[in-house]
Amino acid sequence: MQDTLNALLAKAPAELAALNSRAEFEAAKARYVGPNGEFTALMKQLGTVPKEQRPVMGKLINEAKGQLQAQLDATLQRIADAEIAAQLGPAVDPTLPSPDAGPGTYHPLTLVREEMCRILRKAGFTVVEGPEVETEYYCFDALNTPADHPARDAQDTFYFPETARFGNVSKKVENERYLLRTHTSSVQIRTMLKGQPPIRIVSPGRVYRRDTTDATHSANFHQLECLYVDKNVTVRDLKALLDYIFGSLLGKDTITRFRPHYFGYTEPSFEVDLSAKHLPKVNKEWIEIGGCGMVDPAVFEAVGYDPNVWSGYAFGMGLERLAMLVYGIDDIRYFYQNDVRFLRQFS
């Protein structure tokens, strides 16, 4: 039996090396370890070996099985690599000049983000960024979002396992969970905790929510949020800035309006609509574009600001929605498909 086992292991490498397709591999695998395979037949003979020799033969069979399985795995990997190489074609020489004429282009989302930041810099705002991995304190607690708020449910927020650790993102509260930020408002909290007002910041960045991807929604998208804190800030200041922003970005014929709404971190709160029928593919009189409001006193208290001294406003909007308005795009998925035919239109 041992001689048969050695002979089987001796012929396997040469036979497996000659295989060039998955069909050939599966046939060879069946001949060796299939229900009626040669190695399977040897294993079945172990019961006929004298009792005192079984431990030795069992060990030899197990060792041989490990060697044979390693050879089978290596053969399958070789065939899979060859299939991928055949699909990819000849190797690309990265030192060759690009076949595309001229330099590359910025992504449309980058173009809109940079234009919005340029507009807001002219109004005195400073661009501030923060981590995409956040904790519950910065994303919810400090923003006056109670523990039972629906936005904190697992159906709406991407939480990391409790064992996850991120050395560059420290926890503010013991036992709080890590998550992917659902808005860039967490940057506002981080900024306010670093010092006293006046503060005037804009925070663009990627955010994540459990959402079904379709023509107008995505599980990850980009936001731009602003915060202004000073003495005697009013709703009138907020409305004036939004009129300035949208007039600068979309044209002087753009009109904005407020509708009462609820957000946990602003009071009063408003939805912002705009009317811009002069833009391509705008078929409605009014389009919802973002949310805003005066910073809730509870938020100021959470960061150590005296709400009797300081007031402020905050607003946020999706960059994808703005880009769709600016460029007349009717499907948000175009932004993420990396189709050069789409991207070249923004050169």
N, C-alpha and C positions, 0 to 999 in steps of 0.2 A: 504493500500500500504506500509505503514511503517512497519507493522508486517511482511509482505512478505519479505521486504528488510532485516530486522533483522534475519529472519529465513535463508535467503540465506547466509548471512555473518556467521552465526553460524555453518552451515554445511560444508562450504568451507574448513576450516583448516583440518578437519579430512579426507575429501576426497582427498585433495591435498597431504597430508602426506603419503597416501597409494600408490601414483604413483611411479613407478620404471623405466619407460622408456619414451623416447621422444614421442613415439606413444600414450601412455596413457595420457601424458601431453597434447598433441595437441587435443585429443578427449575431455578431460576435459575443456580445454580452450574454445573450440567451444561450449560446453554446457553452459558455463557461459557468455562469451562475444562475441561469434560468431554471425553472422547475425540473427540466430534463437535462440540465447542463452537466458537463464533465465534473466540475468541482462539486456540484450539488450531489452527484452520485457518490463521490468519495466520502463526503460528509455522512451520507446514509450508511456507508459501510462501517462507520465507527462502532456500531452496535455489534458487529461480528468480531471485533478485535478482542483478544483475551483481556479479562478484567484488569489484570495487573499492568497491561501495556496501554490501557485507555488514557490515563493522565498524560503520558508522553505523547501519544498520537494526537490527543485533543489539543495539546499545546502547539504541536507542529501544524495542525490544520488551521488553528486560529492565526498563527504567524503567516501562513501561506495566504489565508483569506485577506489579511491586512495588506500584504504585498500586491496581491492581485487587484484589490479594490483601488489601491493607489495608482496602479498602472491604468486601470479603467478610467479613473478620474482625470488623469493627465491626458489620456487620449481624447476624451470628450472635450476638455479645455482646448486642446490643440485644434480640433475640428471646429469648435465654436470661434476661436480666434481667426482661423482661416476664412470662415464665412463672413465675419465682420470685415476683415481686410478686403475680401472680394467686393463687398458692398461699398466700402469707402473708396476703392480705386487706388491709383498710384499716390504715393506720398506727396504732400504739398511742400515745395521749397519756400520757407518763409522769407528767404533773402531776395526773392524775385519781386519786381515792382508790382503794385496793385493794378489789376485790370480796370479798376474804376478810375475814371478821369477826375482829377481834382481832389480836394480834401473831403473828409467825412462831414456829417451834419449832426447837429444837436437833435435829441429826441424832442418831440413836441411838448411833452410834459416838462422837460428841462427849460424849454424856451418860455413857457408860460410862468413857471416858477421864478425864473430869473427876472422876467419882466415885472411880475408882482413885487418881488423884493426891491427892484429898482424904483418902482413907484412909491413903495413904503419908505425906502431910505430917504427919498426927497421930503417925506413928511416927518422925518426925525426918528424912524424906527431902526433898530439894530437887529440883525439876523442872529438868532440863537438856536442851537440844535441840542438834542438830547438823545438818550438811548432808546432803541426800539423795544428792548426787553425792559419791562418795568415791574414795579411791585404794586400791590393793591393800594398802598398808602398814596403814592404819587398819582396813580391813575384814577382812584375812586375816593378814598377816605378824605384826603385834603381838599377834594373838590365837592365836598358836601353831598356825596352819593352814598346813601345808607346801605347797610349790608344786605337788605332785602330788595334792593332795586333790581328790576329785570335786567338791566344792562350788565349786571355782575354775574348773571347765570352762565353756566357752561354752554348753554345754547347760543350765547351771544359773544362770549369772550374765549380766546384761546389761552388756556392755563397750562403751565408746565407742571410735570410731576412734582410732588412734594420733595422728592430727593434731589431735584435739580439745584445746581449752585452756579452763580455767576459772580466771579470775583470782582468785576468792575462795576457791579450794580449792588450796592449794599441795601439791606433791609432797614427800614425806619421803625417798623413795629415787629415784635417777636411773633413768629409763626404765620406771618402774612405770606401769600403765595406770589410766585413770579408769573408773569403773563406777557403776552405781546400787546403793546399799547393799543388801545382802541381809539385814541385821539392824541393829538400833540399838546393837549392842555396840560399834560404832565410836565412839559418844559416850563410852563408858566409857574407851576408850584416850585420847581427846582430853582428857577430864577429868583422868585420872591424870597425864598429861604436864604439866599446868599447875601441879601442886603436890603436896605430901606429904599423907599421910593425917592424921587420919581423913577418910573420904569416905563420904557416904551420899546417893546420887542415884537418881532415877527418870527414864528417858528414853523418852517416848512418841514415835511417829512412823511415817511411811509407809515401807515397804520393798518391794523388788522381787525377784521370782524368776521364772525361766522355768518356768511351770507351766500346765497346762491348766485353764481356768476351767470349773468345774462347780458343783454345789450346795454343796460344802464347800471349794473351792480357788479361788484367784485369783492372777493374775500380779502384782498389786500389792495389798497389804493393810497392816494397821497392827499394830505391835508395841508392847509396853510392857516395858522391861527395867529391872532394878534392880541396883545395885552397892553393897556395903557393905564397906569396908576399915578395919580397926582392929587393935588388939592382942587376941589371944586370942579371935577370932571362930571359932565352931564350927558344925558341921552342926545342932546342936541350936538355935542361934539362927536358922538358915535355916528349919527346920521350924516353929518358933514363929511367925515372921513370916508364912509362907504360911498357917498355920492362922488367924491373925488377919485376913489380907486376905480370904480366901474366906469366913470366917465373917461378916465385916462386909458383904461384897458380896452373897453368896448366901443368907445365913441361918445361924443357929447350928447347924442340923442338918447342915451340910456337913462332910464328913470328907475329909482328904487323906492320901495315902500316897506313898512314894518307891519307884521301881524302878530298879535299876542301869542305867546307860546310858553312852554315850561322847560327850563333846564335847571338842574340842581345847583349849579354853581353861579348862576346869574339871577338877579331879581331887580327890576322886571326883566323878562326875557322876550325875545322876538324871533320870528322867522323873517328872513330877508327875501323879498321877491324883487325881480327886476323885469322891466319891460324893454326889450331890444329887438323889435321886429325888423330893424334894418340889417340884422345879421342873417347869414345864410341858414336855412333849415330851422328857423325859429317860427313855429306855427301857432304859438299861443301869445295872448296878450301879456300874461304874467308868468314868470318862471321862478320857482323856488331855487335859491342859490346858496343859502347858508343859514346859520343861526348866530344870534348875538344877544347882548344884554349888559346890564350893569353888574359888576362883580358883587356877589352876595356877601354881606358882612361876615357870615360864618366862614367863608374862604379866607378873608383877611385875618380873622381871629386864629385860624389854623396855622398861618405862617407868621404870626406875631405882629400884624399890622393893626393899628387902632382904627376901626371903621368910623369913628367919630372925627378923625382927622383926614383920612385918606378915602378917596373914591376912585372908581375906574371902570373901564369897559373892556369887554373881550368879545371877539367874534371869530368864526372859523368857517371854512368852506372847502370843498373838494377841488383839487387842481384838475382832475379828469373832467369834471363838469365844466369848468372854465375853458379848458382846452377844446372841448366839444363845441362850445359856443363860438369861440374865436375862429376855429378852423372849419366849422360846419361838419363835424364828424358825428355820425349817428349810432356808432356801436363802440362801447368802451373797450371791447376785447381787441380792437385793432392796436391799442397802445402796447399790448403785451405779446403780440405774435411775432415781433421781430422780422416782419416782412419788409425786405428792402424796397419793394415797390411802393409801399406806404411811406416808409421813412424818407425816401429820396424826395418826396414832395415838399419837405421842409428845409431844403438846402437854401 
